Amino acid sequence: MNSEAVEDLNALLKGELSAVETYNQALPKVENKEIASLLSDCLASHEKRVGQLTDAIKGFGGTPEADSGVWGSWAKVLSGGASVFGDDATLAALEQEEDAQSSDYEWRLVRMHGDHRNLVKEELLPEQQRYRSMISQLLNDENKGKWPPTPVEGKEI
């Protein structure tokens, strides 16, 4: 077993599991059907990466993580009453999740050596960057370049 590869891949797997949990929490809160459709695509991408990482970890003789640990960003948004801000706050929470995931991929890639590096460099990181950019653009479009979002009419804090 290549313990360094398993450790790196399991850390990335935890992040992907976290993203899946966050999207599953966020999607029912999204009111705009077009945004929900795009976010469903993001969720499917994260689920695919969970599968890829799980397979790679098993291929190295390791045991894949089954728990994401503390996933934080969505819980912070919910506890902060962000539902008042509607889809904008949901997108902001997802953007935060995507930023953290992208940073983790990039940081780990720098120190990776071996066969697992190609999976991360050639497949997982580009997919992560693609969806991170999409969420950022979607948030920017929704807010017309302005931040913070304004409360949704008729919703109470």
Summary of the structure (lengths in Angstrom):
residues: 157
radius of gyration: 16.6
end to end distance: 52.1
largest distance: 57.0
contacts: 468
relative contact order: 0.18
helix: 76%
strand: 0%
